[in-house]
Amino acid sequence: MPQNRILEGVRVLTLEQVHALPWGTSFLADLGAQVIRVESLAHLQDRKAGPFPDGKPSQQWWNEGGNLAYFGTRNKQSLGLDVTAPQGKEAFLKLAQNCDIVTDNFRPGTMERFGFDHESLAKLNPKIITLSSTAYGYTGPWRRAGSRARTVDASCGMSYLTGYENGPSHRASNNYMDHSVGNNVAYALLLALYQRNKTGKGMRIDLTMQETGVSAIGPAILETQRGITRSRLGCGHMWKSPHNVFPCLGFDRWIAIAVSSDEEWQRLRQAMDEPLWAADPRFDTAQGRWRHRHHLGDLLSDWTQTKDDQDLMNHLQINGVAAGAVLTAEDLVANPHLKDRGYIEEFENVNAPHAGKRKYAGRPFRMPQIPFTIRHVAALGEHNVETLRDVAGLSDEEIATMANEGVIFTQPLPTETPP
């Protein structure tokens, strides 16, 4: 392993599924940590999620899904282990003795029932760092409530603020909360490792999805204490106009334009070659433009809808106006800017060879001499022997017995329904 993988030597044992926690631990794996993902036959939804080559799962669908390379088993090791079996529980505890970090995203109480809670693990490994990523945390009246990204979007206030003017609340189409939680997972674990290096002591981290979301609407929290309730404004702004998305030439093509000052309004007027309607005195001030934002938006839309979105973006940017074409996923894959920066990564999964090369979104930052590439995508149970032998210290005979008894595995049960 190259020396510039800065977390080389750090071991992470993770009981994870779905999106948020796997996204966070994948950052640590990128940086060289040995991340052992414990997988269960009862929870294979991540391996069923796809997308699959040509949209059709094959006979070995459990190793093909594109999201596995995006965050699921990206640069991780896969251990197929039934931790509810006595041998499986014993093996997990032996692994934890030799790991720096143990993470989970179960509801509060689950790790305690397994005997994997922080207090139990700290008796075996006093320097252990544990992190639980839950919906509402380990304390408080909602601590045992379950969730999905949609429900937490609602309970953190983000859904209330999202929607069209005078309309109902909406949820954004992507799982922003999962990504935000995953980023916080990586951040918290790196801080905990830094603190342990200073003090020699492990710690318990209680990380919640709801609080991650509430932290993103801090201004609204302050405003409500002054008696201000934010209105839903769609893509609009509370006091700036024009500040919205506008139609462009072609089917479902749009551009976002954001004017934040009188000076920027003058730049937009000049970029439009000073149409007569732009000289309307009602638009001379920020207050006037916002008060008449609907009329202004209609006039601006008449102008933008005859223009190509990306050509118009370039034209406005050259003239000092903040603008961005509304790009589709297809646009982004071919985007020359992202290509020039080396952001889109091509990767061929050796565990799904018929899928060929696929393109993946990269990491949103660059660090000199520190790579963030996809090196490997683990097949289900690919590292059973390696992790149990080299980390848990089990003998080949013990491992073979576990395999024969179904405590460890490399494929779903025959009764498992394919995706």
LINFEN-V350037 format. One record per residue. N is the residue number from 1. PHI is phi in degrees with one decimal (999 if undefined). BURIAL is I if it has 16 or more other ideal C-beta (glycine too) atoms within 10 Angstrom, else O. Layout:
n->{N;N}
phi->{PHI;PHI}
burial->{BURIAL;BURIAL}
//
This chain:
n->{1;2;3;4;5;6;7;8;9;10;11;12;13;14;15;16;17;18;19;20;21;22;23;24;25;26;27;28;29;30;31;32;33;34;35;36;37;38;39;40;41;42;43;44;45;46;47;48;49;50;51;52;53;54;55;56;57;58;59;60;61;62;63;64;65;66;67;68;69;70;71;72;73;74;75;76;77;78;79;80;81;82;83;84;85;86;87;88;89;90;91;92;93;94;95;96;97;98;99;100;101;102;103;104;105;106;107;108;109;110;111;112;113;114;115;116;117;118;119;120;121;122;123;124;125;126;127;128;129;130;131;132;133;134;135;136;137;138;139;140;141;142;143;144;145;146;147;148;149;150;151;152;153;154;155;156;157;158;159;160;161;162;163;164;165;166;167;168;169;170;171;172;173;174;175;176;177;178;179;180;181;182;183;184;185;186;187;188;189;190;191;192;193;194;195;196;197;198;199;200;201;202;203;204;205;206;207;208;209;210;211;212;213;214;215;216;217;218;219;220;221;222;223;224;225;226;227;228;229;230;231;232;233;234;235;236;237;238;239;240;241;242;243;244;245;246;247;248;249;250;251;252;253;254;255;256;257;258;259;260;261;262;263;264;265;266;267;268;269;270;271;272;273;274;275;276;277;278;279;280;281;282;283;284;285;286;287;288;289;290;291;292;293;294;295;296;297;298;299;300;301;302;303;304;305;306;307;308;309;310;311;312;313;314;315;316;317;318;319;320;321;322;323;324;325;326;327;328;329;330;331;332;333;334;335;336;337;338;339;340;341;342;343;344;345;346;347;348;349;350;351;352;353;354;355;356;357;358;359;360;361;362;363;364;365;366;367;368;369;370;371;372;373;374;375;376;377;378;379;380;381;382;383;384;385;386;387;388;389;390;391;392;393;394;395;396;397;398;399;400;401;402;403;404;405;406;407;408;409;410;411;412;413;414;415;416;417;418;419}
phi->{999;-58.2;-66.1;-84.9;-87.0;-70.6;-104.0;-56.7;96.8;-87.9;-113.5;-124.0;-112.4;-129.9;-101.2;-137.1;-157.8;68.0;-132.1;-61.0;-65.7;-57.8;-62.4;-68.3;-69.9;-66.5;-63.8;-65.6;-64.3;-56.9;-83.7;104.3;-66.7;-83.7;-102.5;-99.5;-91.2;-85.6;-112.4;-119.8;-66.8;-83.3;-137.3;-104.1;-61.6;-64.1;-81.0;-93.9;-73.5;72.6;-68.1;-100.6;-55.9;59.1;74.6;-128.5;-67.8;-94.7;-66.1;-110.6;-58.8;-68.6;-113.8;-105.9;-57.7;-63.4;-66.9;-60.5;-78.3;-74.7;-155.8;-59.7;-118.7;-58.4;58.8;-105.6;-105.0;-106.9;-119.2;-82.3;-142.3;-87.7;-77.5;-82.7;-81.0;-53.8;-66.0;-67.6;-62.8;-62.1;-65.4;-61.1;-65.1;-67.7;-62.7;-61.7;-59.9;-113.3;-117.2;-88.5;-137.1;-126.7;-125.8;-153.2;-131.3;-81.8;-66.5;-53.7;106.7;-68.1;-63.3;-64.6;-64.0;-74.7;83.8;-108.9;-67.3;-58.6;-61.5;-66.8;-69.9;-66.6;-67.4;-85.8;-144.3;-59.4;-94.5;-66.5;-107.6;-118.7;-136.0;-115.1;-104.9;-126.4;-69.2;-130.0;94.7;-91.5;-129.2;93.7;-66.2;-96.4;-59.8;-97.2;-74.0;-85.6;-162.1;-132.9;-56.1;-62.7;-71.8;-74.8;-53.2;-73.4;-75.9;-97.8;96.0;-69.3;-64.7;-59.8;-85.1;-105.3;153.6;-80.0;-56.5;64.5;-115.9;-74.2;-71.7;-132.6;-113.3;-61.4;-75.6;-110.5;-87.1;-58.4;-62.7;-61.7;-65.1;-64.3;-62.7;-59.6;-61.6;-67.4;-58.2;-61.6;-61.0;-64.2;-68.9;-65.4;-63.1;-65.4;-63.7;-62.5;-64.5;-65.4;-62.7;-84.8;-109.9;77.6;-114.4;-79.7;-161.4;-109.0;-116.1;-112.0;-115.8;-121.4;-70.4;-60.3;-68.2;-60.3;-69.4;-61.4;-64.2;-84.0;-119.2;-51.9;-58.4;-65.9;-63.3;-68.4;-64.0;-64.6;-73.7;-104.2;81.6;-99.7;-111.8;-67.3;-92.7;-76.3;-129.7;61.5;-92.8;-80.6;-124.5;-70.6;-146.8;-110.0;-161.8;-71.8;-154.9;-163.6;-107.2;-133.4;-69.8;-126.9;-66.1;103.3;-74.9;55.8;-108.2;-142.0;-138.3;-94.8;-127.1;-129.5;-105.9;-111.8;-155.5;-62.6;-62.5;-68.6;-63.5;-64.0;-64.8;-63.9;-57.6;-65.4;-64.9;-90.2;63.1;49.6;-63.5;-58.6;-64.3;-70.3;-84.6;-55.9;-60.9;-64.9;-100.2;-71.3;-118.5;-60.6;-63.7;-66.6;-64.1;-71.0;-61.7;-109.7;-62.2;-68.5;-65.1;-62.1;-63.4;-64.5;-65.6;-66.8;-62.9;-59.6;-79.6;-70.6;-70.6;-98.9;-115.4;-68.6;-61.0;-77.4;-64.1;-67.1;-57.2;-62.6;-62.6;-68.2;-62.3;-60.1;-92.6;80.7;-110.2;-68.1;-152.6;-146.3;-63.1;-81.1;-88.7;-88.0;-60.0;-62.8;-60.2;-67.2;-60.0;-100.3;-64.2;-65.7;-66.4;-64.5;-64.2;-62.6;-83.6;70.5;-77.8;-74.9;-109.5;-93.6;-148.1;-115.4;-82.0;-65.9;-87.1;-142.6;-62.1;-71.7;-73.6;69.8;-76.9;-127.8;-99.4;-128.3;-68.1;-91.7;-92.8;-85.8;-152.5;-120.8;-132.4;-56.2;64.9;-119.1;-79.2;-127.6;-86.2;-77.6;-97.7;-161.3;-124.5;-73.6;-75.0;-58.9;69.6;-59.7;-111.1;-55.2;-66.0;-59.7;-72.6;-69.9;-79.1;-85.6;-105.5;-82.7;79.5;-80.2;-82.2;-60.4;-66.2;-63.9;-66.5;-62.9;-63.2;-62.2;-66.8;-63.9;-92.9;77.3;-75.4;-118.2;-158.5;-129.9;-156.6;-65.4;-66.2;-58.4;-84.4;-68.0;-79.2;-64.2;-68.7}
burial->{O;O;O;O;I;O;I;O;O;I;I;I;I;I;I;I;I;I;I;I;I;I;I;I;I;I;I;I;I;I;I;I;I;I;I;I;I;I;I;O;I;O;O;I;O;I;I;I;I;I;O;I;I;O;O;O;I;O;O;O;I;I;I;I;I;I;I;I;I;I;I;I;I;I;I;I;I;I;I;I;I;I;I;O;O;O;I;I;I;I;I;I;I;I;I;I;O;O;I;I;I;I;I;I;I;I;I;I;O;O;I;O;O;I;O;I;I;I;O;I;I;I;O;O;I;O;O;I;I;I;I;I;I;I;I;I;I;I;O;O;O;O;I;O;I;O;I;O;I;O;I;I;I;I;I;I;I;I;I;I;I;I;I;O;O;O;O;O;O;O;I;O;O;O;I;I;I;I;I;I;I;I;I;I;I;I;O;I;I;I;O;I;I;O;O;I;O;O;O;O;O;I;I;I;I;I;I;I;I;I;I;I;I;I;O;I;I;O;O;I;O;O;O;O;O;O;O;O;O;O;O;I;I;O;O;I;I;O;O;I;I;I;I;I;I;I;I;I;O;O;O;O;I;I;I;I;I;I;I;O;O;O;O;I;I;I;I;I;I;O;I;I;O;O;O;O;O;I;O;O;O;O;I;O;O;I;O;O;I;I;O;O;I;O;O;I;I;O;I;I;I;O;I;I;O;O;I;O;I;I;O;I;I;O;O;I;O;O;O;O;I;I;I;I;I;I;I;O;O;O;O;O;O;O;I;O;O;I;O;O;O;O;I;O;O;O;I;O;I;O;I;I;O;O;I;O;O;I;O;I;O;I;O;O;O;O;O;O;O;O;O;I;O;I;O;I;I;I;I;I;I;I;I;I;I;O;I;I;O;O;I;I;O;I;O;O;O;I;I;O;O;I;I;O;O;O;I;I;I;O;O;I;O;O;O;O;O;O;I}
//
